[in-house]
Amino acid sequence: MAKQKRIVLALGGNALGEGLKEQMAAVRTTAKAVAELIVQGHEVVVTHGNGPQVGMINQAFELAAKSDAHTPMLPMSVCVALSQGYIGYDLQNALREALRDRGIDKPVATLITQVTVDDDDPAFATPTKPIGSFFTAEEAAALQKKGFKLVEDAGRGYRRVVASPRPVAIVEKDTVKALLDAGQVVITVGGGGIPVVSHGNHLQGASAVIDKDWASARLAEQIGADMLIILTAVEKVAINFGRPDQQWLDRLSAADARRLIAQEQFAKGSMLPKVEAALAFAESKEGRTSLITLLEKAGDGIEGKTGTVIAL
């Protein structure tokens, strides 16, 4: 068995499903895999995305505001907070049940988490982060006429995009550490965290969505994690992806990762932010390791049997 580690586990989008019913089914499968890591003795902090969910919340309140003048248009920061609550509700209950099924009575807590960003971050001038559902080209054209920004997303359709500034600090990092030290499993930084900018003692919500892999890397760094595991839809990272000369990668040094990023080997809307975030954590301190793999392969990846490892 691998040495016990403090792990930040960043769930991929397929771990949560799309709608409410699909999410409830998906988190049960996800919880079983996470529980196995805890059974092995690892300290686990779970983070997750919220792309479809935060888009659904935002769109619902937009529609409500159009039909009822008393219904507010919610800021994106509030939409992220709402998504953290209801995703965490399903996920923590599923994980608590999975642990108890294995004879482990370990508390699981969802933490509403804020993440500071720089209000001068250039990302605010060029929105790129996809949120919400997929639209056809015709639907996207109609929405663009209403002032929404949409982009084509990896051949799967069109999605709305908002600003995606880089995370600076996890506001509740000390709370996460205290919960871990108390033997609890923590679900935190949901959807990349609630984006806020700091003005003295006041934290003001920002109209943005933070990339959950970047936020997870910052969290892992600030709570002293040993390993960041970024879960995705493939077992390993590849170069020349989808081509006849495609090559799966077992291990990357920081220098190799930077070289492949410079060669634009990783798609901007999918694998690139994962590799960049994994690299940032691996470089944050000697001895820290990042792993990119499938959820069901996480245990094998920790033992060095599969996945793509990024380290100094």
N, C-alpha and C positions, 0 to 999 in steps of 0.2 A: 504494500500500500504506500502511496505517496505521502511525504511528510505533510502534516496538518498545516494548512495555510489560512490566512485571512484573504478572502476572495471577494472581489466585486464582480458580479455576474450580470452582464448587460443583455437582457432578453431581446431577441429579434422580433420583428413584426408578426411573424407566423406563430409566436407564442401566445398571442392574444386574440387572434381572429379579427373579424371586421365588425359585425354587429353585436348587439347585446347577447343574443342566444348563442351565437358562435363563440363569443368570448368566454361564456360560462363553461362551455365544453372544452375550449382550448386550454384554459388555465388549469384544469384538472390534470391533463397530460403534462403540462409544464411543471406543475407542482411535484409530480412524482419524480421527475428528473432532478429537480432542485433538492428534493428531500434526500435522494441518494447521496449527494455531495455532503449533506449535513450528517447523514449516518456514518460517513467515512471520517467524521471528526473535524471537517473544515468549518471555519467561521464564514458565513455567507451573507453578503449584502446583495440584495436583488434590486436592479434598476430595470426600467422598461421604457419603450417608446409609447407614443399616443397619437400617431399621425391620423388614422381614420377617426379615432374617438374625439380628438380636439376639433377636427374639422366638422364632425357631426354636431357637436355642441355649439360651435360658432354659427353654423348654418341654421340650426334650429332657432337660436335667439334672433338671428337676422330676419328669418321669416316671421317670427312672432312680432318683432318690432314693426314690420310692415303692416301687419293686420291689427295691431293694438298699440296706440300711441303711448300707453303707459308701460309697455315692456321695453326695458333698456337694451341698447346694443352693448354687449359685454366686451370689455377689453380682452385681448388675447391672453394676457396674464391670468385673468380670472377664468377663462376657458381652460387653461392648463391646470389651474388649481382644481377645478371641478373634475377634470379627467383623472387627476391623481387620486381623488377620493373614491370614485366609483371603480376604477381599475384596481386600486389597492384593496378595496372591499372584497372583490371577487378573488383576487390573488392571495390575500392573507388567509381567507377562510379555506381555500383549496389547499394551501401549503400547511396550515395547521392540521387539517384532516389527514393529509398525506403523512405528516410526521407522527400523528397519533396512531395511524394504521401500522406504523413501524415501531410502536412502543416508545416513542419519544414525546414527552410532554414539555415542549419548548415554546415559549411565547413568540408570537409573530406580530410585528407592529408595522403599520404603514405610517410614514412620516411625511406630512405636507412640507415640501422642501423648496426653498428659494435659492436661486443662483444669481449672483451679481454678474452684470455685464457692463462694459464700458459704453456710455451713451455716445461716445465719439467713434465707436466701432464702424468701419466703412460698410459693414453688412447691412446697416439700416438704409443705405442708399441703393443697394442692389439686392432685393429680396430673392432668395433662391430655395428656401426650405419648403418641400411639398407637404401639404396637409389635406386632410379630407379625402373624399371619394374620387374615383376616376371618372372622367367625362369623355365623351366622343368629341371629335373635331368640331362637329356642329354645335354641340352643347358648350364647348369651350369658347367658340366664337361669340355665342350669345352672352356668356358671362363676361367676356372681355369688353364688350360694348357697355356693360354696366360698371366698368372700372376695376374689375378684378384682374390680377395678373396670374396667368396660367402658363405652364410649360409642359411639353411632352416628356413622359417619364418612362424611359427604357422600353419603349414599344408597347406599354400596357395601357396607354391612353393619356389624357391630360389631367393635371392636378393644379390646384391653387398653390401659390408660393408666398411665403412671408419672409421677413428678415431672419437670419440665423447667426447672431453674433457669437463669438467665442466666450465660453464661461471663464470668469475670473476667479470666483471663490464660491464654495458651498456655505451658505449662511448657517445652516444647522449641522455642520460637520461635527461639532463637539457633542451634540445630542446623539448623532449616529454612533460615535465612539462610546458614549456612556451606555447606550442600549446594548452594543456588542459586548462591552465589559460585563454587563449584567446577564449575559448568556442568552440574549434575544436574537431572533432573526429580523433583519430590518429591510423593509421595502421603501426605497427612497429615490430621490431625483427622478420621479416619474415624468416621462415626456421631456427629459432634459432639465427638469426643474422649472419653477416659476421664474421667468426672467425679470430681474429687478435692477434698477440703477440706484446707487447710493448717493444721497445728498445729505451730508452730515449724518445725523442719527436717523434720518428718514429713508426708508426703502420704497421706491416708487416703481410700480409695475411697468414693464416695457412691452410694446407691441411687437412681439417676436416669439419664435420657438427655438430653443437651444437644441442642437444635435445631441441626442441622448448618449452617443458613444463618446463624444468629447466631454460631456458633463460627467459621465461615468469614469473617464480617465482622470479628470480633475478630482473627483470624489476619492478614487482609489489612492491618488497621491496624497490627499490631505488627511486621510484616516490611517495612513501607514499600511496599506494593503501589500501583500506579497505578490498577488497576481490579479490581473484584469483579464476576464474572459468575455470576449465579444461574440455573441452567438448570431449566426446568420443561416442562410438557406443552403450553404454548401459546406462540405467537410473541411476543405482547405482553400486557401487563397491560390489563385492561378495567374500566370502570365499568359499573354496571347489568348485570353479567354474566348472560347467559342470558335477558335481557328484550328486548322489541322495540326499545328505545332503547339497546341495548348500544353502547358506544363504546370502540374500541381506542386506547391512549395511546402516543404516540411519545416524549414527554419530560415529565418531572415535575421541577419545582423542589422543593426541600426543603419550602417552605411549602405547595405544592400537595399534596405527598404527605401532610403532616400533616393538612391539611384533609380529604382523602379518607378517611384513616384514622379521623378523628373522626366522619365521616359513616357509618362502618361499611360502606364500599364493598367491602371485601375479606374473604373468608371466613376465619374464625379458624383452621380446620384445614388450610388450603392456601395461599392467596395472601398472607394478612395477615403471617405471619412473614417471608416473602420480601421484601415491601415494607418492613417495619420494619427488617430487617437491612440491606437495600440503602440505606435512608435513613441508618442509623447510620454506615455506612462513608463515605457521601458527605459527611456532616457532620463526620467526624473530622478532616479537614484540607482546606484549599482545594486544588482541582485534582484531587481524587479523584472517580472516577466509578463508578457502579454500573450494571449492565445486566442486565435480566431477559429471557430469550428461550429459544428452542429450542436444543438441542445443535447441530443441523446448521446453525443460523443464526448461531452465535457469531461466526464470521469476518466475516460481513456486519454484524453488530451492532457489532463493534469499529470498523468503518469508517463507522458511522453510517447504515447503509442499512436497518436494521430493529431490532426489539426495543424495549423501553421503557427509556430512560435516566433515571437519577435523579442529579441533581447540584445543587450549591448555586445 
